[in-house]
Amino acid sequence: MIEFKNVSKVYSNGTSALNNINLHIKKGEFVFIVGSSGAGKSTFLKLIMHEELPSSGIIYLDGIRITSISKKEVPYLRRKMGIVFQDFRLIDKMNVFDNVAFAMRVTGASEKDVKKRVPYILGLVGLQNKEIRRPAELSGGEQQRVSLARALVNNPSIIIADEPTGNIDPEMSYEIVELLTEINKRGTTILMVTHEHDLVKQFGKRVIEINDGVITSDR
Amino acid sequence: MNISSLKYLLSEGLKNVFKNWMMSVASICVLVICLILTGSAALFSMNISNALNTIEAQNSVAVFLNEDIETLEALQIGEQIKGLPNVLNCEFRSKEEVVEKFKDELGSIFDGVKSRNPFPHTFYVTLNDISKYPETAEQIQQIEGVEKVANHRDLFEKLTRFDKLISISGIFIVIVLGLISLFIISSTIKLTMYSRRFEISIMKSVGATDWFVRIPFIVEGIIIGIISAVISSLILKFLYDIIISYINSLIPFSHISFSSVSLPVFLSFIAAGIGFGLIGGLISIGKYLKKEGGEILGW
């Protein structure tokens, strides 16, 4: 599903963010990426999302060599992934339904499909009765579920969650990871960056640790 | 692209116009001024060439006699003019008739002309072949008692020169204002983009194409252009009617009515407005998407 071959990233200011990374994540896997801040986790995600290009090395995603695709192909690559942010990134003036529908509309989905798909996904994350609520009226955990619903709505083959539990209380955090596990069981690959070692231990999944730009452990 | 997407993109573009309404108003104002100036220069030019055509169409030459020539003498001069090869017809108008005609056409301005008539006896000479005007004018000029042959070329050249002057200064002003309006439109759109950067980053993260991100901002530019075109057409019509009727009250002249050119004026304004909006939009979006617009995680 994701393969890094001798990938290094040095930013234009000279900062070396990743150094000769080699790894393989299989389809349907659930992987935690851990490491201290500044370790290179964000760069790792940016490379997968094609927001940054590596200075050297090759990256494959779903069999596509994404390090050599054209700029025009990037949006279609991103439709294969759903992204969940630490700060939820919901649009305040839109209600829950529209926040999720937004992700479908901007990829050109028809309104008929939006009306069919969004309620289904909101049901999946347990927000079936909150369609007309605004993000501000929801708890942190609920907001993150909306963000997760938005990431899922285009039926991606991989979910990239960038510290999704960073802004919510521990109990809710557990629920979010549990939800991700449920989604993973349906075949979606999950890549979750986190600081929370306790949470990682509870779920017993594959853990890749990045420190100073290199993989220090993969278990 | 399906209808849902089109509806979505158009409504987003419309929302953008109101999002930074003050900047939108500023863009519209500058674009309106720019369009009105361009339109005025064009209408002026059209009226000048209309006048030139009218003069050309009247192949009649006014011949003014010396002020002290008596009527009888004048009629004899008329016979000489009639004898010239290129002269088809020669119509006499006495000093008194000339004054009366001007009074009829221009009214009260000539009321004071009683004690001393400033006009000479005049002949209106129709030519067989207007292209031989210079030679015929020269022959008439040489007849004794002829003060002046009204030289159309002079008027022609003066009007043409004036038209050129207006066109060149008009083009210069329009270019400067055009650049200013492009700058303001693109700044307006940049501001909207900045205020929507959050949504743009989400759009990019879920795989919206650059064109999908761009279109609402281009629509914003086009809406600003269309609003400006409508406003400037209305203002131009209003100003044109007032100015023409004022000038006409002073010196009656054959002018172009606004209604006869309103459609081309309106359509070219719309085209220019759309063009400006489109270019303004593309400039700002291009820059934005190349730089910070590409960021998702770290915006």
Contacts between the chains, C-beta under 8 A, distances in Angstrom:
chain1	res1	chain2	res2	distance
A	42	B	297	6.0
A	42	B	298	7.3
A	45	B	297	6.4
A	46	B	296	7.9
A	46	B	297	5.9
A	46	B	298	7.9
A	49	B	205	7.5
A	49	B	296	6.3
A	49	B	297	7.5
A	51	B	294	6.8
A	51	B	295	6.5
A	51	B	296	5.4
A	51	B	297	6.4
A	71	B	210	8.0
A	72	B	209	7.7
A	72	B	210	8.0
A	75	B	204	7.6
A	75	B	207	4.5
A	75	B	208	6.2
A	75	B	209	4.5
A	75	B	210	7.4
A	75	B	212	7.9
A	76	B	207	6.5
A	77	B	207	7.5
A	78	B	204	7.3
A	78	B	205	6.6
A	78	B	206	6.7
A	78	B	207	3.8
A	79	B	206	7.2
A	79	B	207	3.6
A	82	B	206	7.6
A	83	B	205	4.8
A	83	B	206	7.5
A	83	B	296	7.1
A	85	B	297	7.7
A	89	B	198	6.9
A	89	B	201	7.4
A	89	B	202	5.9
A	91	B	198	7.1
A	91	B	199	6.1
A	91	B	202	7.3
A	102	B	199	7.8
A	102	B	202	7.0
A	102	B	203	7.9
A	102	B	206	8.0
A	103	B	202	7.4
A	103	B	206	4.2
A	105	B	4	7.3
A	105	B	5	7.2
A	105	B	8	5.2
A	106	B	203	4.6
A	106	B	206	6.3
A	106	B	208	3.9
A	106	B	212	5.7
A	106	B	213	8.0
A	107	B	206	6.4
A	107	B	207	5.5
A	107	B	208	6.1
A	107	B	212	7.7
A	108	B	1	6.3
A	108	B	2	6.7
A	108	B	5	4.7
A	108	B	212	6.9
A	109	B	4	7.3
A	109	B	5	8.0
A	110	B	2	5.2
A	110	B	3	7.9
A	110	B	4	4.7
A	110	B	5	7.9
A	111	B	4	4.2
A	112	B	4	7.8
A	114	B	4	7.6
A	150	B	202	7.9
A	150	B	206	7.3
A	151	B	206	7.9
A	154	B	206	6.3
A	154	B	207	7.0
A	162	B	297	6.5
